[in-house]
């Protein structure tokens, strides 16, 4: 019985090695890498990144408005609790 289980484990390991080698070959052939670059950033290959823009130079204004709004809401909440 142990011999049968051992043979099945060897078959599973061989299949896993083949799948791993196949996936590595596909990844290396389809990824956009420059020569000499070790790290592969696959996020650049995805479609959802294609149409995104970087934050403009006035993006900090939105953050400031959100912070001021939160401060205003907290101050209003505290003033209504005191009444």
Secondary structure, 3 states (H helix, E strand, C coil): CHHHHHHHHHHHHHHHHHHHHHHHHHHHHHCCCCCCCCCCCHHHHCHHHCCCCCCCCCHHHHHHHHHHHHHHHHHHHHHHHHC
